[in-house]
């Protein structure tokens, strides 16, 4: 299975990843655009979706409903140009729990 990567974020984030070689990027400005972008990328079988943490915070419930306990695609949250969001602390722990099914404390 070939791994494919996409990014969802603001103009600067998406542009930076495109310059770094990520071909698929979605610039979003609203919650609705972010949800639609995520749905399209999942439908197109992207295995890794990078999303800014602030956008992920806005659509957190949609991510949970859409992915459930599936491990693919892997959602990787990153800070945007303004830095970390307030809820950044437990992202890696949640990812590990989703992948291996065990909560690490």
LOMAR-977502 format. One record per residue: z, y, x of N, C-alpha, C, O in turn; residue in three letters. Coordinates in pm, 1 decimal, padded with zeros to 6 digits. Example, Ala and Ser with C-alpha at 12.3 -4.5 7.8 and 13.67 -1.06 7.14 Angstrom:
<recs>
@n_Z->00780.0; n_Y->-00569.0; n_X->01319.0; ca_Z->00780.0; ca_Y->-00450.0; ca_X->01230.0; c_Z->00780.0; c_Y->-00330.0; c_X->01320.0; o_Z->00846.5; o_Y->-00331.9; o_X->01423.6; residuo->Ala
@n_Z->00708.0; n_Y->-00225.0; n_X->01285.0; ca_Z->00714.0; ca_Y->-00106.0; ca_X->01367.0; c_Z->00787.0; c_Y->00003.0; c_X->01290.0; o_Z->00803.9; o_Y->00113.8; o_X->01340.9; residuo->Ser
</recs>
This chain:
<recs>
@n_Z->00000.0; n_Y->-00118.2; n_X->00084.5; ca_Z->00000.0; ca_Y->00000.0; ca_X->00000.0; c_Z->00000.0; c_Y->00124.5; c_X->00089.1; o_Z->00084.9; o_Y->00140.6; o_X->00176.7; residuo->Unk
@n_Z->-00094.7; n_Y->00209.3; n_X->00064.7; ca_Z->-00103.9; ca_Y->00331.3; ca_X->00143.3; c_Z->-00007.5; c_Y->00435.6; c_X->00087.3; o_Z->-00000.6; o_Y->00456.1; o_X->-00033.9; residuo->Unk
@n_Z->00065.1; n_Y->00500.1; n_X->00174.8; ca_Z->00160.3; ca_Y->00601.3; ca_X->00132.7; c_Z->00089.2; c_Y->00734.4; c_X->00114.6; o_Z->00013.4; o_Y->00778.0; o_X->00201.2; residuo->Unk
@n_Z->00114.3; n_Y->00797.8; n_X->00002.4; ca_Z->00055.0; ca_Y->00928.4; ca_X->-00021.6; c_Z->00166.3; c_Y->01028.3; c_X->-00050.6; o_Z->00263.1; o_Y->00997.8; o_X->-00120.3; residuo->Unk
@n_Z->00150.2; n_Y->01147.8; n_X->00004.4; ca_Z->00253.1; ca_Y->01250.8; ca_X->-00002.5; c_Z->00197.6; c_Y->01372.3; c_X->-00074.7; o_Z->00082.2; o_Y->01410.4; o_X->-00055.3; residuo->Unk
@n_Z->00281.3; n_Y->01432.5; n_X->-00158.2; ca_Z->00246.6; ca_Y->01556.3; ca_X->-00227.1; c_Z->00368.1; c_Y->01647.7; c_X->-00223.9; o_Z->00480.3; o_Y->01603.1; o_X->-00199.9; residuo->Unk
@n_Z->00344.5; n_Y->01776.2; n_X->-00248.5; ca_Z->00454.1; ca_Y->01873.3; ca_X->-00248.0; c_Z->00444.9; c_Y->01960.7; c_X->-00372.5; o_Z->00336.1; o_Y->01998.0; o_X->-00416.3; residuo->Unk
@n_Z->00560.9; n_Y->01992.3; n_X->-00428.1; ca_Z->00572.7; ca_Y->02085.3; ca_X->-00540.8; c_Z->00664.6; c_Y->02197.1; c_X->-00496.0; o_Z->00775.4; o_Y->02171.5; o_X->-00448.8; residuo->Unk
@n_Z->00619.3; n_Y->02321.8; n_X->-00510.5; ca_Z->00705.0; ca_Y->02431.3; ca_X->-00469.5; c_Z->00641.0; c_Y->02566.6; c_X->-00489.1; o_Z->00541.9; o_Y->02581.2; o_X->-00560.7; residuo->Unk
@n_Z->00699.4; n_Y->02664.8; n_X->-00424.4; ca_Z->00646.7; ca_Y->02800.7; ca_X->-00429.0; c_Z->00526.2; c_Y->02810.3; c_X->-00335.6; o_Z->00497.2; o_Y->02716.5; o_X->-00261.3; residuo->Unk
@n_Z->00457.3; n_Y->02922.2; n_X->-00339.5; ca_Z->00336.0; ca_Y->02942.7; ca_X->-00259.7; c_Z->00359.7; c_Y->02919.0; c_X->-00111.0; o_Z->00280.8; o_Y->02849.5; o_X->-00046.9; residuo->Unk
@n_Z->00466.4; n_Y->02975.0; n_X->-00055.0; ca_Z->00492.7; ca_Y->02961.3; ca_X->00088.0; c_Z->00520.2; c_Y->02816.5; c_X->00128.2; o_Z->00471.2; o_Y->02770.4; o_X->00231.3; residuo->Unk
@n_Z->00596.8; n_Y->02746.1; n_X->00049.0; ca_Z->00629.3; ca_Y->02606.5; ca_X->00079.7; c_Z->00504.8; c_Y->02519.3; c_X->00075.3; o_Z->00479.1; o_Y->02441.9; o_X->00167.5; residuo->Unk
@n_Z->00428.0; n_Y->02532.0; n_X->-00031.4; ca_Z->00307.1; ca_Y->02450.3; ca_X->-00045.5; c_Z->00207.3; c_Y->02483.2; c_X->00065.3; o_Z->00146.4; o_Y->02392.9; o_X->00122.5; residuo->Unk
@n_Z->00190.3; n_Y->02610.4; n_X->00095.6; ca_Z->00098.1; ca_Y->02650.8; ca_X->00202.1; c_Z->00141.7; c_Y->02592.1; c_X->00336.8; o_Z->00058.7; o_Y->02542.9; o_X->00413.2; residuo->Unk
@n_Z->00270.6; n_Y->02597.4; n_X->00365.0; ca_Z->00321.6; ca_Y->02541.9; ca_X->00489.5; c_Z->00294.1; c_Y->02392.8; c_X->00502.4; o_Z->00254.2; o_Y->02345.6; o_X->00608.9; residuo->Unk
@n_Z->00315.2; n_Y->02319.6; n_X->00395.2; ca_Z->00289.4; ca_Y->02175.8; ca_X->00399.6; c_Z->00140.2; c_Y->02146.1; c_X->00409.3; o_Z->00100.2; o_Y->02050.5; o_X->00475.9; residuo->Unk
@n_Z->00058.6; n_Y->02226.3; n_X->00344.2; ca_Z->-00085.8; ca_Y->02207.2; ca_X->00356.4; c_Z->-00130.5; c_Y->02231.2; c_X->00500.2; o_Z->-00213.6; o_Y->02156.8; o_X->00552.2; residuo->Unk
@n_Z->-00076.7; n_Y->02333.2; n_X->00564.2; ca_Z->-00108.7; ca_Y->02358.2; ca_X->00704.7; c_Z->-00061.5; c_Y->02243.7; c_X->00793.8; o_Z->-00118.8; o_Y->02218.7; o_X->00899.8; residuo->Unk
@n_Z->00042.9; n_Y->02174.9; n_X->00750.1; ca_Z->00095.8; ca_Y->02061.1; ca_X->00824.0; c_Z->00025.5; c_Y->01929.5; c_X->00793.7; o_Z->00060.9; o_Y->01825.9; o_X->00850.1; residuo->Unk
@n_Z->-00073.4; n_Y->01932.5; n_X->00705.6; ca_Z->-00151.4; ca_Y->01812.2; ca_X->00679.6; c_Z->-00131.8; c_Y->01746.3; c_X->00545.8; o_Z->-00200.3; o_Y->01648.5; o_X->00516.1; residuo->Unk
@n_Z->-00040.7; n_Y->01795.8; n_X->00463.0; ca_Z->-00023.2; ca_Y->01738.7; ca_X->00329.9; c_Z->-00134.3; c_Y->01794.9; c_X->00241.6; o_Z->-00142.3; o_Y->01915.7; o_X->00219.3; residuo->Unk
@n_Z->-00218.1; n_Y->01707.5; n_X->00192.7; ca_Z->-00337.6; ca_Y->01752.0; ca_X->00119.9; c_Z->-00309.9; c_Y->01794.6; c_X->-00023.1; o_Z->-00375.8; o_Y->01884.5; o_X->-00075.4; residuo->Unk
@n_Z->-00213.3; n_Y->01731.0; n_X->-00086.1; ca_Z->-00189.1; ca_Y->01759.1; ca_X->-00227.8; c_Z->-00066.0; c_Y->01845.6; c_X->-00244.9; o_Z->00043.5; o_Y->01806.0; o_X->-00205.1; residuo->Unk
@n_Z->-00082.2; n_Y->01962.5; n_X->-00303.3; ca_Z->00029.2; ca_Y->02052.4; ca_X->-00327.6; c_Z->00012.8; c_Y->02123.9; c_X->-00459.9; o_Z->-00098.0; o_Y->02161.2; o_X->-00498.3; residuo->Unk
@n_Z->00122.5; n_Y->02142.5; n_X->-00528.7; ca_Z->00121.9; ca_Y->02213.0; ca_X->-00656.5; c_Z->00214.3; c_Y->02333.4; c_X->-00648.2; o_Z->00334.6; o_Y->02320.2; o_X->-00625.8; residuo->Unk
@n_Z->00155.4; n_Y->02451.1; n_X->-00666.9; ca_Z->00233.8; ca_Y->02574.7; ca_X->-00670.2; c_Z->00279.1; c_Y->02594.3; c_X->-00814.1; o_Z->00197.1; o_Y->02597.4; o_X->-00905.8; residuo->Unk
@n_Z->00409.9; n_Y->02607.5; n_X->-00833.7; ca_Z->00464.0; ca_Y->02622.7; ca_X->-00968.4; c_Z->00552.0; c_Y->02746.7; c_X->-00975.0; o_Z->00617.1; o_Y->02785.4; o_X->-00878.0; residuo->Unk
@n_Z->00551.4; n_Y->02807.5; n_X->-01093.6; ca_Z->00631.7; ca_Y->02927.8; ca_X->-01115.9; c_Z->00729.1; c_Y->02913.0; c_X->-01232.0; o_Z->00820.6; o_Y->02994.1; o_X->-01246.6; residuo->Unk
@n_Z->00710.6; n_Y->02810.7; n_X->-01314.6; ca_Z->00797.8; ca_Y->02791.3; ca_X->-01430.3; c_Z->00845.0; c_Y->02646.2; c_X->-01437.3; o_Z->00789.4; o_Y->02558.0; o_X->-01371.9; residuo->Unk
@n_Z->00946.2; n_Y->02624.0; n_X->-01516.0; ca_Z->00999.1; ca_Y->02489.2; ca_X->-01538.4; c_Z->00890.7; c_Y->02399.1; c_X->-01596.7; o_Z->00876.3; o_Y->02283.9; o_X->-01555.6; residuo->Unk
@n_Z->00815.3; n_Y->02451.2; n_X->-01691.6; ca_Z->00710.2; ca_Y->02372.9; ca_X->-01756.4; c_Z->00601.5; c_Y->02332.4; c_X->-01656.5; o_Z->00554.2; o_Y->02218.7; o_X->-01658.4; residuo->Unk
@n_Z->00562.5; n_Y->02425.3; n_X->-01569.8; ca_Z->00462.3; ca_Y->02394.1; ca_X->-01467.8; c_Z->00514.4; c_Y->02286.3; c_X->-01372.6; o_Z->00439.4; o_Y->02197.5; o_X->-01332.0; residuo->Unk
@n_Z->00641.5; n_Y->02294.1; n_X->-01337.6; ca_Z->00701.6; ca_Y->02195.7; ca_X->-01246.8; c_Z->00704.1; c_Y->02057.5; c_X->-01310.7; o_Z->00671.0; o_Y->01958.6; o_X->-01245.2; residuo->Unk
@n_Z->00742.6; n_Y->02049.3; n_X->-01436.8; ca_Z->00745.3; ca_Y->01920.7; ca_X->-01506.8; c_Z->00605.9; c_Y->01862.0; c_X->-01516.8; o_Z->00587.0; o_Y->01742.4; o_X->-01494.6; residuo->Unk
@n_Z->00508.0; n_Y->01945.1; n_X->-01550.0; ca_Z->00370.1; ca_Y->01899.1; ca_X->-01560.0; c_Z->00318.3; c_Y->01851.2; c_X->-01423.9; o_Z->00252.5; o_Y->01747.5; o_X->-01416.0; residuo->Unk
@n_Z->00347.2; n_Y->01925.0; n_X->-01318.4; ca_Z->00304.2; ca_Y->01886.3; ca_X->-01183.4; c_Z->00364.8; c_Y->01752.0; c_X->-01144.1; o_Z->00295.3; o_Y->01665.6; o_X->-01090.6; residuo->Unk
@n_Z->00493.9; n_Y->01734.3; n_X->-01170.4; ca_Z->00560.5; ca_Y->01608.4; ca_X->-01137.9; c_Z->00495.8; c_Y->01493.0; c_X->-01213.4; o_Z->00466.3; o_Y->01388.8; o_X->-01154.9; residuo->Unk
@n_Z->00473.8; n_Y->01511.5; n_X->-01342.7; ca_Z->00412.2; ca_Y->01406.4; ca_X->-01423.9; c_Z->00273.8; c_Y->01369.0; c_X->-01371.3; o_Z->00240.3; o_Y->01250.7; o_X->-01364.4; residuo->Unk
@n_Z->00193.2; n_Y->01468.6; n_X->-01334.1; ca_Z->00058.9; ca_Y->01441.9; ca_X->-01282.0; c_Z->00064.0; c_Y->01366.3; c_X->-01149.2; o_Z->-00014.9; o_Y->01274.5; o_X->-01126.9; residuo->Unk
@n_Z->00155.6; n_Y->01404.3; n_X->-01062.3; ca_Z->00165.5; ca_Y->01337.3; ca_X->-00932.7; c_Z->00213.0; c_Y->01192.9; c_X->-00948.5; o_Z->00166.6; o_Y->01104.3; o_X->-00876.8; residuo->Unk
@n_Z->00303.8; n_Y->01169.3; n_X->-01040.5; ca_Z->00349.1; ca_Y->01032.3; ca_X->-01067.6; c_Z->00234.0; c_Y->00951.6; c_X->-01125.4; o_Z->00212.2; o_Y->00837.1; o_X->-01085.7; residuo->Unk
@n_Z->00161.2; n_Y->01009.8; n_X->-01217.7; ca_Z->00047.2; ca_Y->00942.1; ca_X->-01280.0; c_Z->-00059.6; c_Y->00906.4; c_X->-01176.3; o_Z->-00127.1; o_Y->00804.4; o_X->-01189.2; residuo->Unk
@n_Z->-00074.6; n_Y->00990.0; n_X->-01074.2; ca_Z->-00172.9; ca_Y->00965.7; ca_X->-00969.3; c_Z->-00117.9; c_Y->00880.7; c_X->-00855.3; o_Z->-00178.5; o_Y->00872.8; o_X->-00748.4; residuo->Unk
@n_Z->-00003.5; n_Y->00817.6; n_X->-00878.0; ca_Z->00055.2; ca_Y->00719.1; ca_X->-00786.5; c_Z->00091.4; c_Y->00772.1; c_X->-00648.1; o_Z->00075.4; o_Y->00701.3; o_X->-00548.7; residuo->Unk
@n_Z->00139.5; n_Y->00894.2; n_X->-00640.9; ca_Z->00192.4; ca_Y->00943.6; ca_X->-00514.0; c_Z->00324.1; c_Y->00872.9; c_X->-00488.2; o_Z->00406.2; o_Y->00859.3; o_X->-00579.0; residuo->Unk
@n_Z->00345.1; n_Y->00827.8; n_X->-00365.7; ca_Z->00466.2; ca_Y->00752.4; ca_X->-00335.4; c_Z->00579.4; c_Y->00840.5; c_X->-00283.6; o_Z->00696.3; o_Y->00803.0; o_X->-00292.5; residuo->Unk
@n_Z->00545.2; n_Y->00957.1; n_X->-00229.6; ca_Z->00646.2; ca_Y->01051.9; ca_X->-00182.9; c_Z->00612.5; c_Y->01188.8; c_X->-00240.3; o_Z->00502.2; o_Y->01240.0; o_X->-00221.0; residuo->Unk
@n_Z->00708.1; n_Y->01247.1; n_X->-00310.7; ca_Z->00690.2; ca_Y->01380.5; ca_X->-00366.6; c_Z->00800.1; c_Y->01469.6; c_X->-00310.6; o_Z->00918.8; o_Y->01447.2; o_X->-00334.3; residuo->Unk
@n_Z->00758.2; n_Y->01570.4; n_X->-00236.1; ca_Z->00851.2; ca_Y->01667.1; ca_X->-00178.2; c_Z->00858.8; c_Y->01783.9; c_X->-00275.5; o_Z->00756.5; o_Y->01835.5; o_X->-00320.4; residuo->Unk
@n_Z->00980.2; n_Y->01824.7; n_X->-00307.3; ca_Z->00999.2; ca_Y->01932.4; ca_X->-00404.8; c_Z->01111.2; c_Y->02023.5; c_X->-00356.3; o_Z->01210.8; o_Y->01975.8; o_X->-00301.9; residuo->Unk
@n_Z->01096.0; n_Y->02152.3; n_X->-00375.3; ca_Z->01204.1; ca_Y->02242.0; ca_X->-00333.9; c_Z->01326.4; c_Y->02216.0; c_X->-00420.5; o_Z->01314.5; o_Y->02185.8; o_X->-00539.3; residuo->Unk
@n_Z->01444.0; n_Y->02228.0; n_X->-00359.9; ca_Z->01566.8; ca_Y->02194.0; ca_X->-00432.7; c_Z->01590.3; c_Y->02283.7; c_X->-00553.3; o_Z->01645.2; o_Y->02238.2; o_X->-00653.6; residuo->Unk
@n_Z->01550.5; n_Y->02408.0; n_X->-00545.8; ca_Z->01571.9; ca_Y->02497.9; ca_X->-00659.6; c_Z->01485.4; c_Y->02458.0; c_X->-00779.0; o_Z->01530.1; o_Y->02465.0; o_X->-00893.5; residuo->Unk
@n_Z->01363.6; n_Y->02416.8; n_X->-00752.5; ca_Z->01277.1; ca_Y->02368.9; ca_X->-00861.3; c_Z->01330.4; c_Y->02236.5; c_X->-00914.6; o_Z->01332.2; o_Y->02214.3; o_X->-01035.6; residuo->Unk
@n_Z->01373.8; n_Y->02148.5; n_X->-00824.4; ca_Z->01430.4; ca_Y->02020.2; ca_X->-00867.4; c_Z->01553.1; c_Y->02041.5; c_X->-00955.9; o_Z->01572.6; o_Y->01969.5; o_X->-01053.8; residuo->Unk
@n_Z->01636.1; n_Y->02140.8; n_X->-00921.4; ca_Z->01752.6; ca_Y->02171.1; ca_X->-01004.4; c_Z->01711.5; c_Y->02210.8; c_X->-01145.6; o_Z->01777.8; o_Y->02174.4; o_X->-01242.8; residuo->Unk
@n_Z->01602.1; n_Y->02285.4; n_X->-01156.6; ca_Z->01554.5; ca_Y->02330.0; ca_X->-01288.4; c_Z->01504.8; c_Y->02214.3; c_X->-01374.1; o_Z->01516.8; o_Y->02218.2; o_X->-01496.5; residuo->Unk
@n_Z->01448.7; n_Y->02110.8; n_X->-01310.3; ca_Z->01390.7; ca_Y->02000.6; ca_X->-01387.5; c_Z->01466.5; c_Y->01868.9; c_X->-01365.9; o_Z->01411.5; o_Y->01760.7; o_X->-01386.3; residuo->Unk
@n_Z->01592.2; n_Y->01879.4; n_X->-01324.8; ca_Z->01672.0; ca_Y->01760.7; ca_X->-01292.1; c_Z->01671.8; c_Y->01656.8; c_X->-01404.3; o_Z->01651.8; o_Y->01538.1; o_X->-01378.5; residuo->Unk
@n_Z->01693.3; n_Y->01699.7; n_X->-01526.0; ca_Z->01697.7; ca_Y->01605.3; ca_X->-01638.0; c_Z->01562.1; c_Y->01538.4; c_X->-01658.8; o_Z->01555.4; o_Y->01419.2; o_X->-01688.5; residuo->Unk
@n_Z->01455.0; n_Y->01614.4; n_X->-01643.3; ca_Z->01320.0; ca_Y->01558.4; ca_X->-01656.6; c_Z->01295.1; c_Y->01453.3; c_X->-01547.9; o_Z->01234.5; o_Y->01349.5; o_X->-01574.7; residuo->Unk
@n_Z->01341.1; n_Y->01479.7; n_X->-01426.9; ca_Z->01327.2; ca_Y->01382.3; ca_X->-01317.8; c_Z->01401.4; c_Y->01254.5; c_X->-01353.1; o_Z->01347.5; o_Y->01145.0; o_X->-01336.5; residuo->Unk
@n_Z->01523.4; n_Y->01266.8; n_X->-01401.2; ca_Z->01603.9; ca_Y->01148.7; ca_X->-01436.5; c_Z->01538.9; c_Y->01067.8; c_X->-01547.6; o_Z->01532.3; o_Y->00945.1; o_X->-01540.2; residuo->Unk
@n_Z->01491.0; n_Y->01137.0; n_X->-01650.7; ca_Z->01427.1; ca_Y->01066.8; ca_X->-01762.9; c_Z->01296.6; c_Y->01000.6; c_X->-01719.9; o_Z->01266.5; o_Y->00889.1; o_X->-01762.6; residuo->Unk
@n_Z->01220.3; n_Y->01067.9; n_X->-01636.9; ca_Z->01089.5; ca_Y->01017.7; ca_X->-01597.4; c_Z->01099.5; c_Y->00900.0; c_X->-01501.1; o_Z->01026.4; o_Y->00801.9; o_X->-01515.4; residuo->Unk
@n_Z->01189.0; n_Y->00908.7; n_X->-01403.2; ca_Z->01197.3; ca_Y->00805.9; ca_X->-01300.2; c_Z->01297.0; c_Y->00695.4; c_X->-01330.9; o_Z->01278.5; o_Y->00581.3; o_X->-01288.6; residuo->Unk
@n_Z->01401.5; n_Y->00728.3; n_X->-01403.5; ca_Z->01504.5; ca_Y->00628.0; ca_X->-01427.1; c_Z->01561.5; c_Y->00579.7; c_X->-01295.8; o_Z->01605.9; o_Y->00660.2; o_X->-01214.0; residuo->Unk
@n_Z->01561.0; n_Y->00448.4; n_X->-01274.1; ca_Z->01613.3; ca_Y->00392.4; ca_X->-01149.7; c_Z->01501.3; c_Y->00347.3; c_X->-01056.1; o_Z->01528.3; o_Y->00279.8; o_X->-00956.6; residuo->Unk
@n_Z->01378.4; n_Y->00382.5; n_X->-01085.4; ca_Z->01266.5; ca_Y->00346.2; ca_X->-00998.7; c_Z->01283.6; c_Y->00409.1; c_X->-00860.9; o_Z->01333.9; o_Y->00520.6; o_X->-00847.8; residuo->Unk
@n_Z->01241.0; n_Y->00335.9; n_X->-00759.0; ca_Z->01250.8; ca_Y->00389.7; ca_X->-00623.6; c_Z->01119.7; c_Y->00451.6; c_X->-00576.8; o_Z->01116.7; o_Y->00520.1; o_X->-00474.6; residuo->Unk
@n_Z->01012.7; n_Y->00428.5; n_X->-00649.8; ca_Z->00884.2; ca_Y->00490.2; ca_X->-00617.6; c_Z->00839.4; c_Y->00566.8; c_X->-00740.1; o_Z->00835.9; o_Y->00508.1; o_X->-00848.2; residuo->Unk
@n_Z->00805.9; n_Y->00690.3; n_X->-00730.7; ca_Z->00795.3; ca_Y->00764.5; ca_X->-00606.5; c_Z->00933.0; c_Y->00808.9; c_X->-00555.7; o_Z->01028.9; o_Y->00822.1; o_X->-00631.7; residuo->Unk
@n_Z->00938.2; n_Y->00830.8; n_X->-00426.6; ca_Z->01059.2; ca_Y->00884.4; ca_X->-00365.4; c_Z->01051.3; c_Y->01037.0; c_X->-00376.3; o_Z->00953.8; o_Y->01098.1; o_X->-00332.5; residuo->Unk
@n_Z->01152.2; n_Y->01096.2; n_X->-00433.5; ca_Z->01158.7; ca_Y->01241.9; ca_X->-00446.3; c_Z->01245.1; c_Y->01294.0; c_X->-00332.4; o_Z->01361.7; o_Y->01256.5; o_X->-00319.8; residuo->Unk
@n_Z->01187.9; n_Y->01379.9; n_X->-00250.1; ca_Z->01261.3; ca_Y->01438.3; ca_X->-00138.9; c_Z->01276.6; c_Y->01587.0; c_X->-00165.3; o_Z->01177.9; o_Y->01659.4; o_X->-00178.2; residuo->Unk
@n_Z->01399.9; n_Y->01631.5; n_X->-00173.2; ca_Z->01427.9; ca_Y->01772.5; ca_X->-00201.3; c_Z->01454.5; c_Y->01846.2; c_X->-00071.0; o_Z->01529.8; o_Y->01800.5; o_X->00015.0; residuo->Unk
@n_Z->01390.3; n_Y->01961.4; n_X->-00059.6; ca_Z->01403.2; ca_Y->02043.4; ca_X->00061.0; c_Z->01439.4; c_Y->02186.3; c_X->00020.6; o_Z->01411.2; o_Y->02227.3; o_X->-00092.0; residuo->Unk
@n_Z->01501.0; n_Y->02262.0; n_X->00110.4; ca_Z->01526.3; ca_Y->02403.3; ca_X->00080.7; c_Z->01394.2; c_Y->02480.5; c_X->00080.4; o_Z->01299.5; o_Y->02443.4; o_X->00149.8; residuo->Unk
@n_Z->01388.9; n_Y->02587.0; n_X->00002.3; ca_Z->01271.5; ca_Y->02673.8; ca_X->00007.8; c_Z->01296.5; c_Y->02781.5; c_X->00113.3; o_Z->01391.5; o_Y->02771.4; o_X->00190.9; residuo->Unk
@n_Z->01212.5; n_Y->02883.5; n_X->00116.5; ca_Z->01223.0; ca_Y->02987.2; ca_X->00219.9; c_Z->01353.7; c_Y->03065.6; c_X->00213.3; o_Z->01390.3; o_Y->03132.9; o_X->00309.7; residuo->Unk
@n_Z->01424.8; n_Y->03057.6; n_X->00100.3; ca_Z->01550.5; ca_Y->03130.7; ca_X->00084.6; c_Z->01672.4; c_Y->03047.7; c_X->00122.8; o_Z->01784.9; o_Y->03097.1; o_X->00115.9; residuo->Unk
@n_Z->01652.1; n_Y->02923.6; n_X->00162.6; ca_Z->01763.7; ca_Y->02839.2; ca_X->00204.4; c_Z->01806.7; c_Y->02740.3; c_X->00098.5; o_Z->01739.6; o_Y->02722.4; o_X->-00003.1; residuo->Unk
@n_Z->01919.5; n_Y->02676.2; n_X->00123.7; ca_Z->01972.0; ca_Y->02572.2; ca_X->00035.7; c_Z->02017.5; c_Y->02627.9; c_X->-00097.9; o_Z->02057.2; o_Y->02743.8; o_X->-00109.5; residuo->Unk
@n_Z->02010.5; n_Y->02540.8; n_X->-00199.3; ca_Z->02068.9; ca_Y->02576.8; ca_X->-00327.8; c_Z->02215.9; c_Y->02537.2; c_X->-00327.6; o_Z->02262.6; o_Y->02471.6; o_X->-00234.5; residuo->Unk
@n_Z->02287.2; n_Y->02575.9; n_X->-00429.1; ca_Z->02430.6; ca_Y->02546.4; ca_X->-00436.5; c_Z->02458.5; c_Y->02397.6; c_X->-00455.3; o_Z->02564.8; o_Y->02350.2; o_X->-00415.2; residuo->Unk
@n_Z->02365.6; n_Y->02322.6; n_X->-00515.3; ca_Z->02390.0; ca_Y->02182.3; ca_X->-00547.5; c_Z->02331.7; c_Y->02087.7; c_X->-00443.9; o_Z->02305.9; o_Y->01971.7; o_X->-00475.9; residuo->Unk
@n_Z->02310.4; n_Y->02132.3; n_X->-00322.3; ca_Z->02241.4; ca_Y->02053.3; ca_X->-00220.7; c_Z->02324.2; c_Y->01938.5; c_X->-00164.4; o_Z->02266.9; o_Y->01848.2; o_X->-00103.5; residuo->Unk
@n_Z->02453.1; n_Y->01937.6; n_X->-00181.2; ca_Z->02540.8; ca_Y->01844.6; ca_X->-00112.4; c_Z->02519.8; c_Y->01696.9; c_X->-00134.9; o_Z->02528.3; o_Y->01621.0; o_X->-00038.4; residuo->Unk
@n_Z->02493.1; n_Y->01651.2; n_X->-00254.4; ca_Z->02488.7; ca_Y->01508.2; ca_X->-00282.3; c_Z->02348.0; c_Y->01452.1; c_X->-00294.9; o_Z->02331.5; o_Y->01342.6; o_X->-00348.6; residuo->Unk
@n_Z->02247.0; n_Y->01522.1; n_X->-00248.0; ca_Z->02108.6; ca_Y->01477.7; ca_X->-00262.0; c_Z->02084.0; c_Y->01346.2; c_X->-00188.8; o_Z->02027.2; o_Y->01253.5; o_X->-00246.5; residuo->Unk
@n_Z->02125.5; n_Y->01336.8; n_X->-00063.9; ca_Z->02100.4; ca_Y->01215.9; ca_X->00013.7; c_Z->02176.2; c_Y->01097.8; c_X->-00044.2; o_Z->02123.3; o_Y->00986.7; o_X->-00049.6; residuo->Unk
@n_Z->02298.6; n_Y->01120.3; n_X->-00087.3; ca_Z->02376.9; ca_Y->01012.9; ca_X->-00147.6; c_Z->02309.4; c_Y->00959.6; c_X->-00273.8; o_Z->02306.8; o_Y->00838.7; o_X->-00296.7; residuo->Unk
@n_Z->02254.9; n_Y->01049.7; n_X->-00355.4; ca_Z->02184.9; ca_Y->01008.0; ca_X->-00477.0; c_Z->02058.7; c_Y->00929.9; c_X->-00442.6; o_Z->02026.1; o_Y->00832.3; o_X->-00510.2; residuo->Unk
@n_Z->01987.9; n_Y->00971.4; n_X->-00338.7; ca_Z->01867.8; ca_Y->00900.5; ca_X->-00296.3; c_Z->01902.5; c_Y->00759.7; c_X->-00248.7; o_Z->01833.9; o_Y->00663.9; o_X->-00284.3; residuo->Unk
@n_Z->02007.0; n_Y->00746.4; n_X->-00169.6; ca_Z->02049.0; ca_Y->00614.3; ca_X->-00121.2; c_Z->02088.2; c_Y->00525.3; c_X->-00237.8; o_Z->02052.3; o_Y->00407.6; o_X->-00240.9; residuo->Unk
@n_Z->02161.7; n_Y->00580.5; n_X->-00333.6; ca_Z->02202.3; ca_Y->00501.5; ca_X->-00449.6; c_Z->02081.1; c_Y->00454.1; c_X->-00527.7; o_Z->02077.4; o_Y->00340.2; o_X->-00574.3; residuo->Unk
@n_Z->01982.1; n_Y->00541.0; n_X->-00542.1; ca_Z->01861.5; ca_Y->00504.5; ca_X->-00615.7; c_Z->01783.5; c_Y->00395.8; c_X->-00543.5; o_Z->01727.9; o_Y->00306.7; o_X->-00607.7; residuo->Unk
@n_Z->01778.6; n_Y->00401.7; n_X->-00410.6; ca_Z->01699.9; ca_Y->00305.8; ca_X->-00334.4; c_Z->01769.4; c_Y->00170.6; c_X->-00323.1; o_Z->01706.9; o_Y->00067.1; o_X->-00345.9; residuo->Unk
@n_Z->01898.3; n_Y->00170.2; n_X->-00288.0; ca_Z->01966.1; ca_Y->00041.5; ca_X->-00266.1; c_Z->02058.9; c_Y->00000.8; c_X->-00379.5; o_Z->02108.9; o_Y->-00111.7; o_X->-00381.2; residuo->Unk
@n_Z->02082.3; n_Y->00090.3; n_X->-00473.6; ca_Z->02164.6; ca_Y->00056.6; ca_X->-00589.0; c_Z->02313.2; c_Y->00058.8; c_X->-00565.3; o_Z->02389.4; o_Y->00008.8; o_X->-00648.0; residuo->Unk
@n_Z->02356.9; n_Y->00115.7; n_X->-00454.1; ca_Z->02498.6; ca_Y->00120.7; ca_X->-00421.4; c_Z->02535.8; c_Y->00265.9; c_X->-00389.5; o_Z->02465.0; o_Y->00334.4; o_X->-00315.7; residuo->Unk
@n_Z->02646.6; n_Y->00311.2; n_X->-00445.4; ca_Z->02693.9; ca_Y->00446.0; ca_X->-00417.4; c_Z->02777.0; c_Y->00445.0; c_X->-00289.1; o_Z->02876.5; o_Y->00373.3; o_X->-00278.8; residuo->Unk
@n_Z->02734.9; n_Y->00525.1; n_X->-00192.2; ca_Z->02804.7; ca_Y->00532.9; ca_X->-00064.4; c_Z->02892.9; c_Y->00656.5; c_X->-00064.7; o_Z->02846.0; o_Y->00767.4; o_X->-00090.2; residuo->Unk
@n_Z->03019.4; n_Y->00637.1; n_X->-00036.5; ca_Z->03112.9; ca_Y->00749.6; ca_X->-00039.6; c_Z->03147.2; c_Y->00794.7; c_X->00098.6; o_Z->03224.9; o_Y->00888.7; o_X->00115.4; residuo->Unk
</recs>
